[in-house]
Amino acid sequence: MSPRAAWRLERFGFEVYDYAAGKVDWLAAGLPTMRAEPSERRALERADLNPTTCSPEAAVGTISATVLVVNEQRVLLGRVPPGDYPPTTRAEQLMEPGPQTVRAHEPLDALVERMSKRGVEEIVVTTPEGRLLGVVRRP
């Protein structure tokens, strides 16, 4: 059906693209959507979209909250827990690799419930490619 719909939209003057990866990938990447009816909230709606980040080469001193380590494309590499570190220590020397992540379209209520049961205070939201979108913190 989508090729026919695309053809009709093109005939009306719209520029049309075929997003082969599909709707779930679009949602998981945190890209915008429109909903006809109210639906359950998603993880990205509750996420802090500007968490503290640094590069692997960044010098880390005293930090009071988790710092996420990302590369130049914002791919999540790890995290540095709060602590008092020598000022010349690089983030990559301290980071815990591979923190657990969720996708942007994860149902928020179920996520918060899971976090509560497991005693998890915060969880990182990434795209399917591992790019940082934000952090959901438990209320």
N, C-alpha and C positions, 0 to 999 in steps of 0.2 A: 504493500500500500504506500509506503513512503516515497518510492520513485514517482508515483503518480501525483502525490501531493506536492512534491518538490517541483515537478514539471509545471503544475498549475500555478504555484507561487511565482516561479520564474516568469511565466506568461503575464502575471500581474505586475512585474517589474521588481520583484524582490530578489536579492542576492541570496542564494541557497547553498548550504554546505551539507555534505553527508558526514555525520559524526558516527563513524563506523563502530567506535568503542561502545556506544550505547548509553542509555539513560543512567544505569547504575554507576558506570564510570564517571559520568558527568556529575552526579550527586556526590560520589566519593571524593571527587576533586574539589568539592566545595564551591562549585560554580553556581551562579544564580539560577533560580527556578521560580516559576509562578504556579500557584496552587488555586484551583477553582474553589475548594472548600478548605476550611481550617483542618489541619492534620496535626499529628503528633510532632512535638518539637524535636529537633535534631541536635547532635553534639555541637556543631559549628555555631549554632545560635547562642550557646552559653559560653563559648570559648573566649578566652583572652586572646585577641588577635595580634597582640604586640608583646609576647613574653620576652624576657631578657635572654639575649643570645650573644654568642661570640664565635669567632673563628677558632679552629684548632690551635693556631699559633699564638693566640692572644694570651698575654700574661694575666694570671689570676692571683689576686690577693685575698683579702677577706671578703667573703660574700655571705649575705644573709638569707638568700633564697636560691633555689635551683636555677642554674644557668644552662640553657640548651646550646650545644655545640653544633653549628651548621657550616656547610661549605658555602661557596659563592652563589650557588643556585638554591640556597636554603634547604638543601637535603639534610635531614637530621642524622648526625653522626653519633651523638651520645649526649650525656648530661653530666654536669659537675654539681655534686651536692653542696649544700651550705657548709662553710667551714672557714678556718683561718689558715691560709696557705702562704708559703713564702712568696713574696711579690714577683719573683722571676720565674715561677713555675708556669709552664704553658698548660692551657686547657686540655690538650690531648694527653698530657701525662696524668691528669686527674680524672678524666671523664670515665663514666660508666658507659660502655658501648651498648647499643641496641636497646634503648628503653622501649617498653611496650607502647604501642600506638593504636589508635582507632581511626576510622574514616569519618569524614564530615557528616555523612548521612545516618550515622548510628543513632537509633532512637534514644533521646536524652534521658527519659525517665528510667529506662532499663539500664542504661549506662551508669547513672548515679546510684541506682540500687546495687549494681554489681560492685561498684567502687566502695560503697558503704560496707557490704558484706565482707570484702577482702581487706578493708582498712587502708584503701588507696586514697591519698589526699588529692592527687592530680594525675591527669593522663594527657598525653600529647595527641593532637589531631594532625594527621598528615594526609597527603594525597596518596594514591596508589603507587606513585613513583618515589614516595618518601619525603616529599617537600613539606616543610613545616607550615601548618595553617594556624595553629593556636594551641592553647592548653585549657582543658576543662578542669576546674577546681571544685572539689566537693563543698557544698554549702556548710 
